[in-house]
Amino acid sequence: MTDVDMLAMALHLRDQELSLREIAARLVITKGKKKGQHPSPATVMRMLREHDERTAAAQPVVALEAAESA
């Protein structure tokens, strides 16, 4: 389970060019049965990929809206 704070920290650490393993080691799960543990690098990768896909999907809409209002 990931939350907004964990995603924000993962994005910040990725911007600092840390590896997935290094990012996972610095994150802590805050809810659920794995509370207090670190996510796996695979979980971090999936979380970041899903964020990137959502962001990429939203950008064409923003560009289209800007073009229509011009």
Secondary structure, 3 states (H helix, E strand, C coil): CCCHHHHHHHHHHHHCCCCHHHHHHHCCCCCCCCCCCCCCHHHHHHHHHHHHHHHHHHHHHHHHHHHHHC
